[in-house]
Amino acid sequence: MSGELPALACDALRAYDVAVADCSFAVQAFNTVFRVAATDGAQYALRVGSELRIHADDCEALEAAWVNELHTAGLPVAPVVHARDGALVIDAGGRRCLLFEWVRGRTLREHVTPELVHAAGALTAAVHEHASRNPGERPAGALRGDRVLSFSLANRLDELRPRFGGALPDAVARAQAALDGLWRDPPHPPHLLHGDVNLGNVMADGDRITLLDFQDVAWGFEVQDVVIAMLSLEHRDAFRTGYASVRTWPEVDPETWAALEAARHLNILNFGLHLRPSALDGFVARHAQPIVAWMTDSR
């Protein structure tokens, strides 16, 4: 890692009333997270945002405010710490930074069991229960759940035309038609969604779990959130029964469900074409092949 990110982390930490004893690299995915130890023994996670902006400008402010509401309501999420001036989001070198209370444990990616996935389903339902009480209008910063390519990125799927022909652009149109139908006849008033429940965003400490990373907070319907989760999680039956123990499982017809799965693959695939991961060929295959299969099955 270059010296730029640690320096940015140090700059961001100066905005907080935290006497820092140590700041060390923790993990890098889309964002970079540093583990912060304070002299009083408290620990925090400083998230330094990516240079690539794929969310709306107000995303982090919305994320932080909602996470803190959920924490106040007693849900197991990592609250965001206020800076000295009361801000929840800090700009350091043009990157958006948030300071979270540290969450102990391991991600479900490192240690997954049916029991923990059941708990993740119940927690997702509890988040939906909280969000459903405040439908209203889409707040600034939320990803739009009525678009297949919901990230704020240009459509680059045509770059894969030599490999897949017109299957991917055609899939965008077909999935968008399904989304349009869902929004014309909504199953419930739209509300906030986590947007990215997956094995890496659920921490487990014994039998206790915590839901992390609400940066992909979206405005839409519960079925969209559970489709994303079901694509990403092992032990899907456990997730479903956990969800249904708190809130009615969102039902749609199989064609709409399949279209929402394709929409998720398309959005992530387009994101990857901008991010250009080192294992791009494998990434493309992992997301494009289910889309092509979906298009082939529909003929």
C-alpha positions as CSV (number, residue, x, y, z in Angstrom):
1,M,0.0,0.0,0.0
2,S,1.3,3.5,-0.9
3,G,1.8,6.0,1.9
4,E,-1.1,8.1,0.6
5,L,-3.9,6.1,2.4
6,P,-2.3,5.9,5.8
7,A,-1.6,9.6,5.6
8,L,-5.2,10.3,4.7
9,A,-6.3,8.1,7.6
10,C,-4.2,10.2,10.0
11,D,-5.6,13.4,8.6
12,A,-9.2,12.1,9.0
13,L,-8.6,11.0,12.6
14,R,-7.5,14.5,13.6
15,A,-11.2,15.5,13.2
16,Y,-12.2,13.3,16.1
17,D,-11.9,13.5,19.9
18,V,-10.0,10.3,19.9
19,A,-6.6,10.0,21.4
20,V,-5.0,7.6,18.9
21,A,-2.5,5.1,20.2
22,D,-2.2,3.1,17.0
23,C,-3.7,3.1,13.5
24,S,-3.1,0.0,11.3
25,F,-4.3,-1.4,8.0
26,A,-7.2,-3.8,8.5
27,V,-8.7,-4.7,5.1
28,Q,-9.1,-3.4,1.5
29,A,-12.0,-4.1,-0.8
30,F,-13.8,-1.3,-2.5
31,N,-12.9,1.0,0.4
32,T,-9.9,0.7,2.8
33,V,-10.4,0.1,6.5
34,F,-8.0,0.9,9.3
35,R,-8.1,-0.4,12.8
36,V,-7.8,2.4,15.3
37,A,-6.8,1.8,18.9
38,A,-7.3,4.7,21.4
39,T,-5.3,5.3,24.5
40,D,-8.4,4.7,26.7
41,G,-8.7,1.1,25.2
42,A,-11.5,1.9,22.8
43,Q,-11.2,0.5,19.3
44,Y,-12.6,1.9,16.0
45,A,-12.8,1.1,12.3
46,L,-11.9,4.0,10.1
47,R,-13.3,3.5,6.5
48,V,-11.5,5.6,3.9
49,G,-13.6,5.8,0.8
50,S,-12.5,4.8,-2.7
51,E,-11.4,7.4,-5.3
52,L,-14.0,5.9,-7.6
53,R,-17.4,7.4,-6.8
54,I,-20.2,5.0,-7.6
55,H,-22.7,6.3,-5.1
56,A,-24.6,9.6,-4.9
57,D,-22.8,12.5,-3.1
58,D,-25.1,12.2,0.0
59,C,-24.7,8.4,0.3
60,E,-22.3,8.4,3.3
61,A,-24.4,10.9,5.2
62,L,-27.5,8.8,4.7
63,E,-25.7,5.6,5.6
64,A,-24.3,7.1,8.8
65,A,-27.6,8.6,9.9
66,W,-29.6,5.4,9.2
67,V,-27.0,3.1,10.9
68,N,-27.1,5.3,14.0
69,E,-30.9,5.1,14.0
70,L,-30.8,1.3,13.7
71,H,-28.3,1.2,16.6
72,T,-30.5,3.4,18.7
73,A,-33.4,1.1,18.0
74,G,-31.3,-1.8,19.4
75,L,-30.3,-3.5,16.2
76,P,-26.8,-5.0,16.1
77,V,-25.0,-2.7,13.7
78,A,-21.8,-0.7,14.1
79,P,-22.6,2.9,15.0
80,V,-20.8,5.8,13.3
81,V,-18.8,8.1,15.6
82,H,-19.4,11.9,15.4
83,A,-16.4,14.1,14.7
84,R,-15.5,16.9,17.0
85,D,-17.8,19.3,15.0
86,G,-20.7,16.9,15.0
87,A,-20.2,15.7,11.5
88,L,-20.7,12.0,10.6
89,V,-18.7,12.1,7.4
90,I,-15.2,13.6,7.1
91,D,-13.5,14.6,3.8
92,A,-9.8,13.8,3.7
93,G,-7.9,14.4,0.5
94,G,-11.2,14.1,-1.5
95,R,-12.2,10.8,0.1
96,R,-15.2,10.3,2.3
97,C,-14.3,8.8,5.7
98,L,-16.4,7.4,8.5
99,L,-15.3,6.2,11.9
100,F,-17.2,3.2,13.2
101,E,-17.1,1.5,16.6
102,W,-15.0,-1.7,16.2
103,V,-16.9,-4.9,15.8
104,R,-15.2,-8.1,17.2
105,G,-15.4,-11.4,15.5
106,R,-15.0,-12.9,12.0
107,T,-17.0,-12.4,8.9
108,L,-19.4,-15.2,7.8
109,R,-17.0,-15.7,4.8
110,E,-14.5,-17.0,7.3
111,H,-16.9,-19.0,9.4
112,V,-20.4,-19.7,8.1
113,T,-23.0,-22.0,9.7
114,P,-26.7,-22.5,9.1
115,E,-27.4,-21.0,12.5
116,L,-25.5,-17.8,11.8
117,V,-27.1,-17.4,8.4
118,H,-30.5,-17.9,10.0
119,A,-29.6,-15.1,12.4
120,A,-28.6,-13.0,9.4
121,G,-32.0,-13.5,7.8
122,A,-33.7,-12.5,11.0
123,L,-31.6,-9.4,11.2
124,T,-32.2,-8.4,7.6
125,A,-36.0,-8.7,8.3
126,A,-35.6,-6.5,11.4
127,V,-33.8,-3.9,9.3
128,H,-36.7,-4.0,6.8
129,E,-39.2,-3.8,9.7
130,H,-37.5,-0.6,10.9
131,A,-37.3,0.9,7.4
132,S,-40.9,0.1,6.6
133,R,-42.1,2.5,9.3
134,N,-40.7,5.5,7.3
135,P,-41.5,5.0,3.6
136,G,-42.0,8.6,2.4
137,E,-39.9,9.8,-0.6
138,R,-36.5,8.5,-1.7
139,P,-33.9,10.3,0.4
140,A,-30.8,11.9,-1.2
141,G,-28.0,9.5,-1.3
142,A,-30.0,6.2,-1.8
143,L,-29.3,4.1,-4.8
144,R,-32.3,3.9,-7.1
145,G,-33.9,0.5,-7.0
146,D,-35.8,1.1,-10.2
147,R,-32.7,0.9,-12.3
148,V,-30.7,-2.2,-13.3
149,L,-27.4,-0.4,-13.4
150,S,-28.0,1.5,-10.2
151,F,-24.4,2.6,-9.5
152,S,-23.4,6.0,-10.8
153,L,-21.3,4.5,-13.6
154,A,-21.4,4.6,-17.3
155,N,-22.6,1.4,-19.0
156,R,-19.5,-0.4,-20.2
157,L,-21.1,-3.8,-21.0
158,D,-20.6,-3.3,-24.7
159,E,-16.9,-3.9,-24.1
160,L,-17.9,-7.6,-23.7
161,R,-19.8,-7.8,-27.0
162,P,-16.9,-9.6,-28.8
163,R,-17.2,-12.4,-26.1
164,F,-21.0,-12.5,-25.5
165,G,-22.5,-10.8,-28.5
166,G,-25.6,-8.8,-27.7
167,A,-26.7,-11.0,-24.8
168,L,-25.6,-8.5,-22.0
169,P,-27.2,-5.3,-23.5
170,D,-30.4,-7.3,-24.3
171,A,-30.4,-8.6,-20.7
172,V,-30.3,-5.1,-19.4
173,A,-33.4,-4.2,-21.4
174,R,-35.2,-7.4,-20.3
175,A,-34.3,-7.0,-16.6
176,Q,-35.3,-3.3,-16.8
177,A,-38.7,-4.3,-18.1
178,A,-39.2,-6.6,-15.2
179,L,-38.1,-3.8,-12.8
180,D,-40.5,-1.4,-14.4
181,G,-43.3,-4.0,-13.9
182,L,-42.4,-4.3,-10.2
183,W,-42.5,-0.6,-9.7
184,R,-45.8,-0.3,-11.6
185,D,-47.4,-2.8,-9.3
186,P,-45.4,-2.5,-6.1
187,P,-45.6,-5.1,-3.4
188,H,-45.4,-2.4,-0.7
189,P,-44.4,1.2,-0.4
190,P,-40.6,1.4,-1.2
191,H,-38.2,2.1,1.6
192,L,-34.6,1.9,2.5
193,L,-32.7,-1.3,2.0
194,H,-29.2,-2.5,3.1
195,G,-28.4,-3.2,-0.6
196,D,-25.5,-5.7,0.0
197,V,-26.2,-8.4,2.6
198,N,-23.4,-10.9,1.9
199,L,-21.0,-13.2,3.7
200,G,-18.4,-10.4,4.1
201,N,-20.8,-7.9,5.6
202,V,-22.0,-10.0,8.5
203,M,-19.6,-10.3,11.5
204,A,-20.0,-13.2,13.9
205,D,-18.7,-13.3,17.5
206,G,-19.8,-16.6,18.9
207,D,-23.5,-16.8,18.2
208,R,-23.8,-13.0,18.0
209,I,-23.9,-11.3,14.6
210,T,-23.5,-7.7,13.4
211,L,-24.6,-6.3,10.0
212,L,-21.9,-4.0,8.5
213,D,-21.4,-1.7,5.5
214,F,-24.6,0.0,4.5
215,Q,-22.9,2.1,1.8
216,D,-25.0,0.5,-0.9
217,V,-28.2,1.7,0.9
218,A,-30.9,1.7,-1.7
219,W,-34.6,2.7,-2.1
220,G,-36.8,-0.1,-3.2
221,F,-38.6,-3.3,-2.2
222,E,-37.7,-6.0,0.2
223,V,-37.5,-8.7,-2.4
224,Q,-34.6,-6.8,-4.1
225,D,-32.6,-7.0,-0.8
226,V,-33.3,-10.7,-0.3
227,V,-32.5,-11.6,-3.9
228,I,-29.0,-10.0,-3.4
229,A,-28.6,-11.8,-0.1
230,M,-29.7,-15.2,-1.5
231,L,-27.2,-14.9,-4.4
232,S,-24.4,-14.2,-2.0
233,L,-25.1,-16.5,1.0
234,E,-24.7,-20.2,1.7
235,H,-27.5,-22.0,3.5
236,R,-30.2,-20.2,1.7
237,D,-33.0,-22.1,3.4
238,A,-31.6,-21.0,6.8
239,F,-31.7,-17.4,5.6
240,R,-35.2,-17.6,4.5
241,T,-36.5,-19.3,7.7
242,G,-34.6,-16.7,9.7
243,Y,-36.2,-13.8,7.8
244,A,-39.7,-15.4,8.0
245,S,-39.3,-15.7,11.8
246,V,-39.5,-11.9,12.0
247,R,-41.2,-10.6,8.8
248,T,-43.2,-12.2,6.0
249,W,-40.9,-13.5,3.3
250,P,-41.3,-11.3,0.1
251,E,-42.9,-13.4,-2.6
252,V,-42.7,-12.6,-6.4
253,D,-43.3,-14.8,-9.4
254,P,-40.3,-16.9,-10.5
255,E,-39.8,-14.8,-13.7
256,T,-39.4,-11.6,-11.6
257,W,-37.1,-13.3,-9.2
258,A,-34.8,-14.5,-12.0
259,A,-34.8,-11.0,-13.5
260,L,-33.8,-9.5,-10.2
261,E,-30.9,-12.0,-10.0
262,A,-29.8,-11.0,-13.5
263,A,-30.1,-7.3,-12.6
264,R,-27.7,-7.9,-9.7
265,H,-25.2,-9.7,-11.8
266,L,-25.4,-7.0,-14.5
267,N,-24.9,-4.1,-12.0
268,I,-21.9,-5.9,-10.4
269,L,-20.4,-6.8,-13.8
270,N,-20.6,-3.2,-15.0
271,F,-19.0,-2.1,-11.7
272,G,-16.1,-4.6,-12.3
273,L,-15.5,-3.3,-15.7
274,H,-14.8,0.1,-14.2
275,L,-12.8,-1.2,-11.2
276,R,-10.8,-3.7,-13.4
277,P,-9.9,-6.3,-10.7
278,S,-6.7,-8.3,-11.2
279,A,-8.7,-11.5,-11.9
280,L,-11.0,-9.8,-14.3
281,D,-11.6,-12.8,-16.6
282,G,-12.8,-14.9,-13.7
283,F,-14.9,-12.0,-12.4
284,V,-16.5,-11.6,-15.8
285,A,-17.2,-15.3,-16.2
286,R,-18.7,-15.5,-12.7
287,H,-21.3,-12.8,-13.4
288,A,-21.8,-13.0,-17.2
289,Q,-22.4,-16.7,-17.4
290,P,-25.6,-16.7,-15.3
291,I,-26.9,-13.7,-17.3
292,V,-26.3,-15.5,-20.6
293,A,-27.9,-18.7,-19.3
294,W,-30.9,-16.6,-18.2
295,M,-31.2,-15.1,-21.6
296,T,-30.9,-18.5,-23.3
297,D,-33.5,-20.1,-21.1
298,S,-36.0,-17.4,-22.0
299,R,-35.9,-18.2,-25.7
